[in-house]
Amino acid sequence: MKNTAIKTNAIRLLAQKKAAFEVLSYEPEPGQALSGTEAAVRLGRDPAAVFKTLVTVGRSGEHYVFMIPAAAELDLKKAAAAAGEKSVAMLKAKDLLPLTGYVHGGCSPVGMKKQFPTFIDQSAEGLSVIVLSGGRIGVHIELALPELRKALPITAAELTAGEA
């Protein structure tokens, strides 16, 4: 079910909520995070099922978390509409660690310092399992969307560029 040798806030929280998940990992390159698609290849998973975590700030000053397939791009207009904001912008990389407790390339939507409204691309609804960051570069979590929802209120929405 899970590799108990690796401990991160995300893994601890999912275990505490009794979610069924598997920890996947690879040895990261020193000081460098792989792209989501490169991570999918290393993990032997379909990039369409590997989701990257993006943190944004709305015009109101509120923060939002968006999970999209690794190879996709976040459509900021669709993201703003999902969050009920006039607009959203990507959070600056230097602000990620103080706000979430996670570093760029190892940011998990689970176990952030504060829980922010979280949205996942609607493509996740049709997948049996998804893969997301485990809260550390090179550590990922594979689970079904209902298991993720045990630890995190999450809303599915159309979020990526190119969708009709």
C-alpha positions in Angstrom: 0.0 0.0 0.0 2.6 2.5 0.9 6.4 2.8 1.3 6.7 3.8 5.0 10.4 4.5 4.7 9.7 7.9 3.1 8.0 10.5 5.2 6.7 13.9 4.0 3.8 16.0 5.2 1.7 14.8 2.3 2.4 11.1 3.1 1.7 11.6 6.8 -1.6 13.4 6.1 -2.8 10.7 3.6 -1.9 8.0 6.1 -3.7 9.8 8.9 -6.9 10.1 6.8 -6.6 6.3 6.0 -6.4 6.9 2.3 -5.1 4.1 0.1 -2.0 5.2 -1.8 1.4 4.0 -3.1 4.6 6.0 -2.8 6.7 6.1 -6.0 10.2 7.5 -6.1 13.3 8.1 -8.2 16.7 9.4 -7.4 16.5 13.1 -8.3 19.3 14.9 -10.1 21.3 17.0 -7.6 19.7 20.4 -7.2 17.4 19.9 -10.1 13.7 19.0 -10.4 12.5 17.1 -13.5 9.6 18.3 -15.5 6.3 16.5 -14.9 6.7 14.6 -18.1 10.3 13.6 -17.3 9.1 12.4 -13.9 6.3 10.4 -15.5 8.9 8.6 -17.7 11.2 7.9 -14.7 8.2 6.5 -12.8 7.0 4.5 -15.8 3.6 6.2 -15.7 1.4 7.8 -18.4 2.1 11.6 -18.4 -1.7 12.1 -18.7 -2.1 10.6 -15.2 0.8 12.5 -13.6 -0.4 15.8 -12.3 1.7 18.9 -11.5 0.7 21.3 -8.7 0.6 25.0 -9.5 0.0 27.7 -6.9 -1.6 31.0 -8.0 -2.7 34.2 -6.5 -6.0 35.8 -7.4 -6.7 39.5 -7.9 -8.4 39.4 -4.5 -5.1 38.3 -2.9 -6.3 34.8 -2.2 -4.2 31.8 -3.1 -5.4 28.8 -5.2 -3.9 25.5 -6.0 -4.4 23.9 -9.5 -3.5 20.3 -10.5 -3.2 19.7 -14.2 -1.7 16.9 -16.3 2.1 17.1 -16.5 2.3 17.9 -20.2 -0.6 20.5 -20.1 -0.6 24.2 -19.6 -2.8 26.0 -17.1 -5.3 28.3 -18.8 -5.3 31.2 -16.4 -8.7 32.4 -17.6 -10.3 29.0 -17.0 -8.5 28.8 -13.6 -9.8 32.2 -12.6 -13.3 31.2 -13.6 -13.1 28.0 -11.6 -11.9 30.0 -8.5 -14.5 32.7 -9.0 -11.8 35.4 -9.5 -11.5 38.1 -12.2 -7.9 36.9 -12.8 -5.2 34.7 -11.3 -1.4 34.8 -11.7 1.2 32.2 -11.1 2.9 32.6 -7.7 6.5 33.7 -7.8 8.9 30.8 -7.2 10.5 32.7 -4.3 7.1 32.8 -2.5 6.4 29.1 -2.8 8.4 27.8 0.2 7.3 30.4 2.7 3.6 30.1 1.6 3.3 26.3 1.2 6.2 24.7 3.0 7.2 23.0 -0.3 10.0 23.7 -2.8 9.5 24.1 -6.6 9.4 20.7 -8.2 8.3 19.1 -4.9 5.1 20.9 -4.2 2.2 18.7 -3.2 -1.4 19.9 -2.9 -1.6 17.7 0.3 0.0 18.9 3.5 0.6 22.5 2.7 1.2 24.9 5.6 -2.4 26.2 5.0 -5.1 24.5 2.9 -6.0 26.6 -0.1 -9.0 26.1 -2.4 -7.8 23.3 -4.7 -8.9 22.4 -8.2 -8.0 19.5 -10.4 -8.4 19.2 -14.2 -11.6 17.4 -15.1 -9.5 14.8 -17.0 -8.7 13.2 -13.7 -12.3 12.2 -13.2 -11.9 9.5 -15.9 -8.6 8.0 -14.6 -8.5 5.0 -12.2 -5.4 6.5 -10.5 -3.5 9.7 -10.6 0.1 10.5 -9.6 1.0 13.7 -7.7 4.0 15.1 -5.9 4.6 13.5 -2.6 6.1 16.7 -1.1 9.7 16.3 -2.0 11.6 16.2 -5.4 11.7 12.6 -6.6 8.8 11.5 -4.3 5.3 10.9 -5.8 2.0 9.5 -4.6 -0.2 7.3 -6.7 -3.9 7.0 -5.7 -7.5 7.1 -6.9 -9.2 10.5 -6.9 -11.7 9.5 -4.1 -8.7 8.6 -1.9 -7.2 12.0 -2.5 -10.5 13.6 -1.5 -10.3 11.9 1.9 -7.4 14.3 2.7 -8.2 17.3 0.6 -11.4 19.0 -0.6 -10.9 19.2 -4.3 -13.0 20.5 -7.2 -12.8 19.2 -10.8 -12.9 21.9 -13.5 -11.8 22.6 -17.0 -8.4 24.1 -16.4 -6.0 23.4 -19.3 -5.3 25.3 -22.5 -6.7 23.7 -25.7 -9.8 22.1 -24.2 -13.1 23.0 -25.8 
